[in-house]
Amino acid sequence: MDLSNFTTLQNLEAAFGGESMANRKYLFFAEVARKLGFTDLAKLFKETADQETEHAFAHFELLHPELVVDDAAALTDEQKREIVSRCLSLAIEGETYEYTTMYPQFAADAQRDAYGGQSQRDNPAAEEFLKQAKESADHANTFREAAHRFGLLKFIENYHADRYAEALEVLNGGQAANRAVDENPQTRKWICRQCSMIYDPVAGDPDSGIAPGTPFEEIPDDWECPICGASKKTFKPLEEKVAA
């Protein structure tokens, strides 16, 4: 669908927001009805909420066709990772906006209204906005950690695939590849014996406070594997393929 028309894009975003809001609102109504003993009404609200979800999904698919999965089996592992990475990027973007801009501004507005004498009821609102800002920050950090982990897993799975391919080659009568540990600490990679996470000093581990260009030997002893949490001593030098 051509979304070059800005009005259409805005309308789709508004429709997605409206349907999403309706879903959560009707689920809230369903819970209220359930607590009050109106079982049939609770069921009605829940069914309608589910339908609103389908409407919202349809709008979102038009907004983000790159995330539509028609046949997962036809996708390569790299394509699957790209789609999931895009989902994480959008999640991080949304949560970051909430805790850096939206909720702080809402809280400031509520505090101004309250202390301006317009409404004492705005104090609880300000507290709630600040609470939500903190939760959004936590969510954003969680999504960033997931994105970081997926990025690391890409190299791990590549390592596993390479070892399997070599094993198959040997099984079919071929020769095992020559491997050796890099003698240069600045480029020597290390691998976790517990989960196969590979530490590359060139890239470092910025999300854990390890700057690019940091040799493994210079990493603090309390550093842990960002995938499985294993200690630094669990790592060993990685034997990489070398030319025959």
ABEGO torsion letter per residue (X at the ends): XBAABAAAAAAAAAAAAAAAAAAAAAAAAAAAAAAAGBAAAAAAAAAAAAAAAAAAAAAAAAABAAABBABAAABBAAAAAAAAAAAAAAAAAAAAAAAAAAAAAAAAAAAAAAAAGABAAAAAAAAAAAAAAAAAAAAAAAAAAAAAAAAAAAAAAAAAAAAAAAAAAAAAGBBBBBBBBBABAAABBBBBAAAGBBBBAAAEBAAAGBBBGBBAAABBAABBBAAAGBBAAABBBBBBBBBX
